[in-house]
């Protein structure tokens, strides 16, 4: 007789797959919205949408890999937590130049300031760079999450094959 699949492994896989589908989809929608706002010249709304896309990608990583993510919106905090899980994620946000650091700070601040502060300003060049970096974060998120989903599938399938 086959041993029934490890229920915990199956449940973890199903939960991680649901999180992956939900958060990748919502991040893609925010990123598409950013493109729309850039075309319309609504820089602040574009920055806010890029923040949301990034936040959703980080929540996706945390939820798929650990099945937990708090209610944080601070991108620096989420970036730190995600990079602790997989250091490859640091590639998304280079920190070598003043421009790179300033752009990430503008993205981090966009959650509140892009919507509510009349003093928040972001250039087309900064938005273009941030858009490229969110694309990189998306690619890295797919890689990290697919690897974790593969591990969870192996665990769930491995339980099926145990005597």
N, C-alpha and C positions, 0 to 999 in steps of 0.2 A: 504494500500500500504506500502511496505517496503521502508524505507529511504535508498537511495544509500549509499554505503560504503564511509566513510570519505576518500576522495582522498589522503589527506596528510598522513594519517595513512598507507594506502596501499602503497604509494610511498616510505615512510620511511622504511617499511618492505621489500619491493623489493630491495631497495638500500642496506640495511643492509645485506640481504641474499647474494647479489652479492659480497659485500665486504668480507663477511665471506668465501664464496667459494674460491674467488681469493687468499686471503692472507693466509688462512690455507693451500691451495695447494702449494703456492710458498714457504712457510716456511718449509713444509714437504720435498720439493725438495732440499732446501738448507741443511736440516738436513741429508737427504740421501747422499748428496754430501760430507758432513763432514765425514760420516762413510766411504765412498769411499776413501777420502784423508787420513784418519787415517790408513786404511788398507795398503795404499801405502807408509806410512811414511812421508807424506807431511803435517807435523804438522801446518805450518803456514796457508796453504790453508784450513785445517780443522777448524782452529780457525776463519778464516774469514767467512767460511760457517756457523759456529755456530752463529757468530755475525749476519749474514744475517737472519738466521732462527729466532733468538730472535727479531731482529728488525721487521721482518714481523709479528710475533705474536703480538708485541705491537701495530703496526699499525692496525692490525685486531681488537684488543680490542677497540682502539680509534674510528675507523671507524664504527664498529657495534654499540657501545654504544652512541657515540655522532654524528656520521655521518661526523666527521671531524678529520683529522690528518694532521699536517704540514709535511714539507719535512725533518724533523730531522733524523739524523743518530746516534746521541749520545744516547747510551743505558741508561746512567744514567738519562738523561733528559726524555726519553720515559718511563723508569721504574717509575720515580717520577710521571709523568702525569697519568699513568695507575693505580698506587697504590692509587692515590688520588680518582680515580673513584671507585676502589674496593680494600680495604685493604688486602683482602685474597691473592692478587697477590704478596705480600711481601714474602709469603712462598717460592716462586721460588728461591730467592737469599738470603740465610741466611747470616748474617753479623757479627756473633759472633766471629769467629776466624780470625786470620791473613790470613790463607790459603784461607778461603772463600772470604774475601775482595780482596786478591791478584788475585784470579781466575777471579772474576767479572771484575777487572780492566784490566786484560789481554784480556778478551773478549771485553770490551769497546774499548781498544786500537787496537784490531785486524782489525777494519774497515780500518785503514790506515797503521799502522805499520806492520801488518802481511804480507801485500803485498809489502811494499816499504822499510822497514827498515831492514838492515842486522843484526841489534842488537836485533830484536824481537825474543824471545825464549819462547817456551811453552812446558812443559813436558807432557809425556803420562798420568801421574796421573792427571794433571790439565785438560787435554782434556777429560779424562774419567769423572771427576767430572762435568765439564761444560756440557757434553753430558747428564748426568743424570738430571742436573738442567734445561736444555732446555726441556727435557721430562716433568718435573714438570710444567714448564711454559706453555707447550702445553696443559696439562690436565686442568690447571687453566683457560687458555684461552677458551677452549671448554666450561667449566662450566659457566664462566661469559658471554660469547657470547650467549650460548643457553638460558640462563635465560633472557637476553635482547631480543633475538628473540622471545621468548615466550610472553614477555610483549607486544612487537610490534604486534604479532599475535592477542593477546587478544584485543588490542586497535582497530585493523583493523576489527576483528570479532564483537567487541562490537558495532562498528558504524553500522554494518549490522542489529543488533538486536534492535536498538533504534526505538521507534515508530515515 
